[in-house]
C-alpha cells in the first residue's frame, strides 16, 4: 500500500474519532438529555449539585480546599472523564467542556447515577481493595486543633485525652495538630512544649488511643534542613517567570505563600524528596511511637506560581503526588486531593464554620466525595473546625454542637475537636453522648459497609438519587443513605421537627414505627434524637 493511501486512511479514522474526543483548549458541547442531571468535579461544591443552568467550575489550579477529580456523572448513566483538569459549565440544554489539558471523553454504560459511577470507577479509579486503619471508623476521632490551636503542648494534650476518658467518651484516634515542631521540616517534637514526647505518646497508648501528628509538604526557609534540601535540589525551584528556563538551570528555590506564611516546598516529582520525607515520617514512628499522620496543606493552588520541578507536572498533579504518601500509612488523613479515588485514604471535608449554614453542607458534600471515589470521608470536626468562626465568640450554640454530632454519628467517621464537656450543659452533653452510643450500636454495620466499599469502590455515604433512581429525589440534600440499608435524616436547623422523605419500600424507625414509602412525613426529633431508618423491604 502506498504512503499516500495509508495517509488517507489515517485521516479518515481521525475524522471518525474527532466527535468523541476533544483536543486541548477546544470547547466541546454535550447535549443534556431530557431529565438528565449532572454531579461531580469537586467536593466542596456538592451543595450545588445536581448542577443548574448557569453553574460553572474550573478544575485547573484550584481545589476549593477539598478533594476534586476530572469526573462528571449523569443521573442517566453517562459520565465524562479526562486524565487532566478542565472547565465545565451548564446551560439549559448543554454541558460545555473547555480549557482542557488533555482529551475529554463521554461514556454511556447504564441508565442511572449508580450505573455511571460504577462504570467510571472500574475504568478510571478502580478500588484498591484496601481501607485505612479500621479505628478511624470504629471509634470517634479527637483532634487537638480547636482546643489548643497553635499552642500544641504535652501538658494540655494529656489533659485533653484524660478529659475524654473522664467524661465517658471512648478512646479512639487522637490527632496532634500543627505547631508541635520547632519549624516546618524538622521532624522532632519541640522540647520547650514537649519535654518527653515519647512518654506522652506511651501514656496516650495506655489510655487506648492511637496517635496521629499533623504534617505538611512545606519547609521553613533560613534553616539548616532547608539548606541541606536545597543543596540536594529536593525543593521546588523558582522559574522567575521565565517559561523557557529548565529545572537544571534554576538557581533558587521557590518561596510559596500559604496560610502559615512563606515557605519552600518539597518537590515530590523527585524520588529523592519522596525518600527523604518518608524517612522523616518513619523516624517519627520509630523514635516516638507515632501511629500515623494528618497530611495537611498540599492544595492545588500552592503549585500555580512561577515554579519548576524535577519532572514537569501541573499543579493538580502536584497535589496528587502529595496524596500518594498516604498509601504507606494506614492511619492517615487528607483534606486536599486530586484524582486519588479508590485508594485507602481517609479524606476530611474542608473546615466548616460554627454556624447552621455550614452544617447543612455536610451531607451534600459527603455524597459528592463518594461520587468522586473518595469513599472514606470524615465530615469535619463536630461543631466546626474553622477556628476563625470561634474568635470573639461569647458562647457556643449548644443545639448546633449536638446536631453536628448527630449528623456525624452515622457517617463513616466522627471527629471531635472542641471538648463537648467544656462547652455544653448537662442536657446537651448527654445528647452528644447519646449520638456516640448510637454510633456504637451501628458500628458493625459501618465497618461492614466500609469493607464492602474497599472491594467495590462504591460510596459509603450515598445520596437518595444514587440508591433510589427515578423517584424524583435528587433535590433531597438533608438525608443520606449509609450503604444501601440505613437512611439517616439529621435535624439541621434550630428546631425539634423535620420533614422526612421516604423512598419506596418499608422503613423501620428507632422506636419500632414502620413507614411505607413513597411518603413525606413530619417527624419529631428533640435534642438527643437522630432520625434513622432501616430499610426492611
C-alpha positions, -999 to +999 in steps of 0.1 A: +000+000+000+014+034-009+022+061+017-005+083+001-032+057+007-020+050+042-022+087+050-057+090+036-068+061+058-053+076+089-070+109+082-104+091+077-100+073+111-092+106+128-122+122+114-144+094+127-129+097+162-129+135+164-166+139+176-159+117+206-127+133+218-119+169+224-084+183+219-067+206+244-083+241+246-112+232+223-147+238+237-168+206+235-206+206+237-226+177+251-263+178+248-281+174+281-308+147+277-343+152+289-345+149+327-307+145+329-288+159+359-251+162+365-229+158+395-191+156+403-160+176+397-154+190+432-164+180+467-169+215+482-194+224+456-215+193+465-243+215+479-248+229+444-253+195+428-271+185+407-258+215+389-283+240+375-281+262+343-256+289+348-232+269+370-196+266+361-163+255+377-127+253+366-108+223+380-074+236+369-052+251+396-078+251+424-095+226+446-115+249+469-097+235+500-110+200+494-110+170+471-116+171+433-114+148+402-118+152+364-151+134+365-187+144+359-216+119+364-251+119+349-283+107+365-290+088+332-259+066+333-234+087+314-200+100+327-174+124+314-137+118+322-103+133+314-069+125+328-063+162+333-084+192+347-109+210+326-135+238+330-172+229+327-204+249+326-241+240+325-267+257+303-303+248+298-295+223+270-258+217+271-228+208+292-198+226+279-162+215+285-133+239+278-097+247+288-090+210+290-053+199+290-060+165+275-088+148+256-122+145+273-144+116+266-181+108+274-192+072+281-227+057+283-229+024+301-262+024+320-293+043+329-287+057+365-263+077+386-251+045+402-245+029+368-224+059+358-204+058+390-197+020+389-186+021+353-164+052+359-149+036+390-140+003+373-124+021+343-107+052+359-101+047+396-106+010+404-110+002+441-077-009+457-093-035+479-076-018+509-090+006+535-075+030+561-070+019+597-103+005+610-100+025+642-109+056+622-143+041+616-149+020+647-143+048+673-146+086+674-116+107+665-103+136+686-083+165+671-065+190+693-069+219+670-099+239+683-088+234+720-052+243+715-048+259+680-011+267+677-004+261+714+001+224+710+019+211+741+024+179+761+006+191+793-026+202+776-027+173+751-026+148+780-052+168+799-075+167+768-070+129+764-078+123+801-108+146+799-122+124+770-120+093+792-131+110+824-162+124+807-173+090+795-162+092+758-145+061+743-108+064+732-100+063+695-076+082+672-061+113+688-046+138+663-019+163+675-023+193+652+000+220+638+030+235+657+044+205+676+078+211+660+102+240+661+097+247+624+084+231+592+107+204+580+121+195+614+107+161+624+112+162+662+089+174+689+099+208+702+115+205+737+100+237+751+065+223+748+071+185+748+098+177+774+092+140+769+071+133+738+079+096+738+064+092+773+034+113+763+026+090+734+032+060+756+006+074+780-018+081+752-014+045+741-020+033+776-053+052+776-064+034+745-056+060+718-037+057+686-018+089+678-015+109+646+005+141+641+000+170+616+024+173+587+027+194+556+049+194+525+065+228+535+100+235+547+108+267+567+135+287+549+166+300+566+171+267+585+198+240+582+173+215+569+162+240+542+199+245+532+205+207+531+175+201+509+183+230+487+218+217+481+204+183+471+178+201+448+149+184+465+128+216+467+105+231+441+125+257+422+117+293+411+113+299+374+113+337+379+086+339+353+108+325+326+088+298+308+119+288+288+140+281+319+148+245+326+148+229+360+185+221+359+193+257+352+171+272+380+193+287+408+168+295+436+141+276+454+105+289+452+091+306+482+054+298+484+027+318+502+004+297+523-018+302+553+012+299+577+034+324+559+061+318+533+080+286+529+098+263+505+081+231+494+094+196+487+094+185+451+077+151+451+083+147+414+118+140+426+122+104+440+148+118+464+123+141+480+098+113+485+125+091+500+137+119+524+102+127+535+092+091+541+124+086+561+114+115+584+079+101+589+093+066+596+117+083+621+087+098+640+072+063+642+103+046+654+116+074+677+083+084+694+058+057+686+036+079+664+010+057+647+000+079+616-001+113+600-026+140+592-013+152+557-025+188+556-019+215+530-009+202+496-036+223+480-035+227+442-033+265+443+000+264+462+016+250+430+003+275+405+031+301+407+064+305+389+077+271+398+099+244+383+100+208+393+123+178+386+097+162+364+072+185+347+039+182+364+010+207+366-005+220+399-032+193+401-006+166+396+015+180+424-015+176+448-019+141+435+017+133+444+011+146+479-018+121+481+005+092+472+023+094+506-008+082+525-006+048+509+024+040+531+005+047+563-029+031+570-036+057+597-038+088+575-060+119+568-062+143+539-082+174+532-068+184+497-068+158+470-068+153+432-076+121+414-070+096+441-103+078+441-105+042+452-074+045+473-072+037+511-070+074+521-091+089+548-104+122+535-119+151+555-143+178+544-128+213+545-130+233+577-166+243+584-177+274+604-196+272+636-230+280+620-261+263+607-254+271+571-222+252+571-238+223+590-262+220+561-233+215+537-221+183+554-245+158+537-243+170+501-205+174+503-201+139+518-222+124+490-202+145+465-170+130+479-183+094+474-193+101+438-156+111+431-143+079+446-134+093+480-155+068+499-136+071+533-146+107+542-149+125+576-175+153+579-151+178+595-149+185+633-181+185+654-193+220+659-170+233+632-133+231+625-128+266+611-112+283+641-118+318+628-155+315+635-147+310+672-127+341+676-146+366+698-174+341+702-191+347+736-206+313+738-212+282+717-246+274+701-252+242+721-280+230+699-257+233+669-230+213+685-255+185+693-270+185+658-235+185+644-226+154+665-258+137+654-252+144+617-217+129+621-227+099+642-238+076+614-213+088+588-181+068+581-161+088+607-169+111+636-144+137+647-144+158+678-121+188+685-137+213+709-143+194+741-181+189+745-177+186+783-162+221+784-189+240+764-221+221+770-246+219+799-256+185+812-286+181+789-267+189+757-237+168+768-259+138+774-274+143+739-239+142+723-231+110+743-263+096+730-251+102+695-219+083+703-238+054+718-260+052+687-228+051+665-216+022+687-248+003+680-243+007+643-205+002+643-207-034+629-228-022+600-205+008+594-174-015+593-192-039+571-202-011+546-166+003+546-151-032+540-175-038+511-166-003+497-129-012+497-137-040+473-164-024+452-153+012+453-190+023+459-196+053+482-202+046+518-224+077+521-249+079+492-275+104+481-310+092+476-308+095+439-279+070+438-299+043+457-334+051+445-332+064+409-362+077+391-382+087+422-375+124+419-352+125+450-323+145+436-334+176+455-332+159+489-299+171+503-306+168+540-309+130+542-284+103+532-280+066+529-253+048+548-247+019+524-279+005+509-299-002+540-297+027+565-313+061+558-303+090+581-322+122+584-305+146+609-321+178+621-301+206+606-320+236+619-327+250+654-359+231+656-373+199+670-392+186+640-384+179+604-400+165+572-386+132+560-389+118+525-393+081+525-385+063+491-405+033+480-403+004+505-408-002+542-387+016+568-383+009+605-376+038+628-357+038+660-389+034+681-402+005+660-426+025+639-429+014+603-432+039+574-442+028+539-429+049+511-432+068+489-441+092+517-434+125+532-439+127+570-431+153+597-411+136+625-405+150+660-368+149+669-359+168+700-323+174+711-307+140+716-328+122+689-314+113+655-340+100+630-325+069+613-344+042+595-335+006+585-349-005+551-368-037+557-384-043+523 
